[in-house]
């Protein structure tokens, strides 16, 4: 499973601000890279919250549900 952390560029503080996270539920990314797939979805989901949609960027994070959910 891929989890996308969605950020936007805050030019005043010169850093990225976290907007939210999006879980990728598809196994097939339909010929796109992880970043392209997540960025398209993030712009559709969070584009109305910012003035410039081009200031949105994503950071993909792979999560293995078999290993990462175990408590030791």
Backbone torsions as a table, in degrees:
resi	resn	phi	psi	omega
1	UNK	NA	140.5	178.9
2	UNK	-110.0	130.7	175.0
3	UNK	-111.1	126.2	178.5
4	UNK	-100.9	124.8	170.7
5	UNK	-91.9	124.0	-175.1
6	UNK	-102.9	125.2	-179.9
7	UNK	-123.0	161.8	167.2
8	UNK	-130.2	151.4	-177.8
9	UNK	-79.0	119.7	175.1
10	UNK	-98.7	105.0	-174.4
11	UNK	-72.6	-23.2	179.3
12	UNK	-71.1	-45.7	-179.6
13	UNK	-95.6	-1.5	177.1
14	UNK	56.4	45.3	176.8
15	UNK	-152.3	169.0	178.3
16	UNK	-89.4	136.4	178.0
17	UNK	-105.1	130.3	179.7
18	UNK	-71.3	126.4	177.9
19	UNK	-99.0	-35.2	-178.9
20	UNK	167.8	-174.6	177.8
21	UNK	-127.4	150.2	179.2
22	UNK	-130.5	125.6	175.8
23	UNK	-87.8	132.4	176.3
24	UNK	-85.7	121.0	-176.9
25	UNK	-102.6	-11.3	179.6
26	UNK	-85.4	143.3	174.2
27	UNK	-83.9	-34.0	-179.1
28	UNK	-98.7	121.2	-179.3
29	UNK	-86.3	9.6	174.6
30	UNK	58.8	42.8	174.7
31	UNK	81.8	6.0	179.9
32	UNK	-107.4	159.4	174.6
33	UNK	-75.8	168.5	179.2
34	UNK	-61.1	-40.9	-178.3
35	UNK	-68.0	-43.3	179.4
36	UNK	-63.2	-43.2	179.9
37	UNK	-64.4	-46.6	-179.5
38	UNK	-68.0	-36.9	-179.0
39	UNK	-68.0	-40.0	177.9
40	UNK	-62.8	-44.9	-179.3
41	UNK	-67.1	-39.5	179.6
42	UNK	-65.5	-39.4	178.2
43	UNK	-66.1	-36.8	177.5
44	UNK	-69.1	-39.1	-175.0
45	UNK	-81.0	-41.9	-173.4
46	UNK	-113.0	3.2	-175.2
47	UNK	-62.2	-30.5	-178.7
48	UNK	-75.0	-11.7	-176.4
49	UNK	-88.1	-13.6	-177.2
50	UNK	-124.1	158.2	178.9
51	UNK	-71.6	-42.7	-176.1
52	UNK	-116.1	113.7	-179.8
53	UNK	-64.6	-23.3	-180.0
54	UNK	-73.1	-8.7	177.8
55	UNK	-87.1	-0.3	177.9
56	UNK	-87.6	136.2	172.7
57	UNK	-142.1	157.9	-176.3
58	UNK	-122.9	153.2	174.6
59	UNK	-125.9	109.4	-179.9
60	UNK	-76.3	144.5	178.9
61	UNK	-137.2	118.5	-179.5
62	UNK	-82.0	135.7	-178.5
63	UNK	-125.5	121.6	176.6
64	UNK	-94.5	108.6	-174.9
65	UNK	-64.7	-25.2	179.1
66	UNK	-72.4	-37.2	-176.0
67	UNK	-98.1	-44.1	-172.3
68	UNK	-73.6	-15.1	-178.5
69	UNK	-97.0	-4.3	-180.0
70	UNK	-77.7	136.2	177.1
71	UNK	-99.7	128.3	179.8
72	UNK	-109.3	NA	NA
